[in-house]
Amino acid sequence: MRLVCGIREDAALREAFFDFVPAVFEGLSFREWYERGCWPDSYRPKAIVDDAGSVLATAASSRLRVLVDGRVQSALQVATVGTRPEFRGRGFSRRLLESVLAEARPDDLVFLYGNDTVHEFYPRFGFRRVVEKEFVRYRTDRRDSGCNALRNLRLADGNDFETLRSLAHRRAPVTERFGVLDYAPILLWHALYVVPTALVLHQPSGSIIAMSREGDRAIVHDFLSGDPGTFARIEDDLFPPEVRELVFEFTPEKLGVEYEARSLHPPSDLYVRGTLPLSGDFQFPALART
Ligand SMILES: CC(C)(COP(=O)(O)OP(=O)(O)OC[C@H]1O[C@@H](n2cnc3c(N)ncnc32)[C@H](O)[C@@H]1OP(=O)(O)O)[C@@H](O)C(=O)NCCC(=O)NCCS
């Protein structure tokens, strides 16, 4: 058994990592993301590997520049913490997490998103669950703009993927309450594996919205534009009149529209190590989570 890093650079380790991921995180993968050149230096998984070269457990970090109330702050988002079911309870995650956390600098904000099986797990490592809000916009003045300039992006099409990649790198942050400056690689991972059918190009403005419809509600996962205020100008193009409610998966203060904060049910799974220097209502962008 050995603890390894440098997984992206080592072909055998990388393959073992790609085999491991869907065995522990159902339905997820990193293969195509890597093959399309999206894996950045800032995403650094570590693994425990057996003598045959199989990955038994992983923990990773993504180094980011986050925005906290408009201030740029260095951050480490912990990710991909998992152990194959048959190897759990042997201290592998503890060893890996301690190694990942040792890389944090004193001024880093260290945070992660968990799930409902690990509420008691992360507090053992100094993390505390933090309450986020959900942001809702009730559309009272709904108009049919007559615009048919929306086009679904098909990521299998290389041109559409490049359109998304290019804007993901150039876009301005949708929020400065608790947001991120440089999360294009994470967004592209979500685009490939989590919301592949939710990406829509608004052709006149060149903006891209990631959204899913649930009856008369639309869940807005992200909005990509050089100027997030574009949203207010094209809202009636983006949503047909029957959409009465928009639910934003980020704090939408830069979009130029009115909205309300409400409690999240169930609460989200944001954990912060130490203290998050932020009060009031916020939600970290969904497509920047790992
Ligand atoms: C949660 C998980 C990563 C733990 O991995 P593991 O290798 O079994 O963990 P370890 O053996 O290193 O345990 C470390 C400590 O956490 C405790 N622990 C392990 N799983 C726990 C859980 N689900 N809840 C609370 N405590 C837990 C252990 O008792 C141990 O405590 P100690 O070191 O203080 O004695 C593993 O169960 C897993 O892969 N789950 C599925 C994937 C997942 O949900 N990952 C989290 C994504 S955010």
The ligand as a Tripos MOL2 file, in Angstrom:
@<TRIPOS>MOLECULE
LIG
   48    50     1     0     0
SMALL
NO_CHARGES

@<TRIPOS>ATOM
      1 C1        -16.8950    8.5380    3.9140 C.3       1 LIG1
      2 C2        -15.7490    7.6700    3.4250 C.3       1 LIG1
      3 C3        -14.9040    8.4800    2.4600 C.3       1 LIG1
      4 C4        -14.8910    7.2250    4.6220 C.3       1 LIG1
      5 O1        -13.7590    6.5140    4.1410 O.3       1 LIG1
      6 P1        -12.9310    5.4790    5.0810 P.3       1 LIG1
      7 O2        -11.6700    5.1660    4.3620 O.co2     1 LIG1
      8 O3        -13.7970    4.3510    5.4640 O.co2     1 LIG1
      9 O4        -12.6450    6.4030    6.3550 O.3       1 LIG1
     10 P2        -11.5680    6.1220    7.5020 P.3       1 LIG1
     11 O5        -11.4810    4.6580    7.7640 O.co2     1 LIG1
     12 O6        -10.2980    6.8090    7.1480 O.co2     1 LIG1
     13 O7        -12.2330    6.8510    8.7330 O.3       1 LIG1
     14 C5        -11.7310    8.0800    9.2670 C.3       1 LIG1
     15 C6        -12.5250    8.4140   10.4970 C.3       1 LIG1
     16 O8        -13.8650    8.7440   10.1400 O.3       1 LIG1
     17 C7        -14.8050    7.8480   10.7530 C.3       1 LIG1
     18 N1        -15.8230    7.6130    9.7180 N.ar      1 LIG1
     19 C8        -15.7000    6.8950    8.5920 C.ar      1 LIG1
     20 N2        -16.8200    6.9770    7.8470 N.ar      1 LIG1
     21 C9        -17.6680    7.7760    8.5480 C.ar      1 LIG1
     22 C10       -18.9920    8.2560    8.2940 C.ar      1 LIG1
     23 N3        -19.6660    7.9610    7.1600 N.pl3     1 LIG1
     24 N4        -19.5510    9.0570    9.2120 N.ar      1 LIG1
     25 C11       -18.8710    9.3930   10.3380 C.ar      1 LIG1
     26 N5        -17.6240    8.9840   10.6220 N.ar      1 LIG1
     27 C12       -17.0230    8.1810    9.7300 C.ar      1 LIG1
     28 C13       -13.9890    6.6430   11.1400 C.3       1 LIG1
     29 O9        -14.5740    5.9940   12.2600 O.3       1 LIG1
     30 C14       -12.6420    7.2480   11.4580 C.3       1 LIG1
     31 O10       -12.6720    7.8270   12.7270 O.3       1 LIG1
     32 P3        -11.3040    8.0340   13.5970 P.3       1 LIG1
     33 O11       -10.1560    8.1670   12.6470 O.co2     1 LIG1
     34 O12       -11.5460    9.2780   14.3830 O.co2     1 LIG1
     35 O13       -11.1970    6.7830   14.4030 O.co2     1 LIG1
     36 C15       -16.2910    6.3950    2.7110 C.3       1 LIG1
     37 O14       -17.3120    5.8060    3.5020 O.3       1 LIG1
     38 C16       -16.8260    6.5860    1.3130 C.2       1 LIG1
     39 O15       -16.1000    6.4370    0.3160 O.2       1 LIG1
     40 N6        -18.1330    6.9150    1.1650 N.am      1 LIG1
     41 C17       -18.7550    7.0680   -0.1670 C.3       1 LIG1
     42 C18       -18.2330    8.2720   -0.9030 C.3       1 LIG1
     43 C19       -18.5910    9.5450   -0.1810 C.2       1 LIG1
     44 O16       -19.7280    9.7630    0.1960 O.2       1 LIG1
     45 N7        -17.5770   10.3990   -0.0140 N.am      1 LIG1
     46 C20       -17.7580   11.6950    0.5660 C.3       1 LIG1
     47 C21       -18.0220   12.6140   -0.5620 C.3       1 LIG1
     48 S1        -18.0370   14.2370   -0.0320 S.3       1 LIG1
@<TRIPOS>BOND
     1     1     2 1
     2     2     3 1
     3     2     4 1
     4     2    36 1
     5     4     5 1
     6     5     6 1
     7     6     7 2
     8     6     8 1
     9     6     9 1
    10     9    10 1
    11    10    11 2
    12    10    12 1
    13    10    13 1
    14    13    14 1
    15    14    15 1
    16    15    16 1
    17    15    30 1
    18    16    17 1
    19    17    18 1
    20    17    28 1
    21    18    19 ar
    22    18    27 ar
    23    19    20 ar
    24    20    21 ar
    25    21    22 ar
    26    21    27 ar
    27    22    23 1
    28    22    24 ar
    29    24    25 ar
    30    25    26 ar
    31    26    27 ar
    32    28    29 1
    33    28    30 1
    34    30    31 1
    35    31    32 1
    36    32    33 2
    37    32    34 1
    38    32    35 1
    39    36    37 1
    40    36    38 1
    41    38    39 2
    42    38    40 1
    43    40    41 1
    44    41    42 1
    45    42    43 1
    46    43    44 2
    47    43    45 1
    48    45    46 1
    49    46    47 1
    50    47    48 1
@<TRIPOS>SUBSTRUCTURE
     1 LIG1         1 GROUP 0 **** ****
